[in-house]
Amino acid sequence: MKAMFASIPWRTIVHYGLHFVAPILLALFFRKDRRLKAYLVMLATMVVDVDHLFANPIFDPNRMSIGFHPLHSYYAIAVYVIMCFLPYEKMHWPWWLRAVGIGLVFHMFTDWQDFVLWQ
């Protein structure tokens, strides 16, 4: 039984589970009429991985993407965190910008855990 579970690629399952399933749970914190759109916006934040195309090699499972890729830099992450807490209603900005911030912060967490917890 133990050997059967050893062959399951848990790191990949957790990584992509966090990328695709966790935004569903996060979307539940949005108003009911905005949940689907919030989920889709958070999924769309995966486009942040476009900065991996500028690295050589493009994918390296032993490389920490946080702090390495430009859109995964600590400065960018600070902007993403700020996006989560801005008073969008007062500033008359679209509500979905908060979903973008939450999606990006959670994306960074997912990439961080993928390197730190599975090494």
Secondary structure by P-SEA (a helix, b strand, c coil): caaaaaacaaaaaaaaaaaccaaaaaacccccccaaaaaaaaaacccccccccccccccccccccccccccccaaaaaaaaaaacccccccccccaaaaaaaaaaaaaaaaaaaccccc
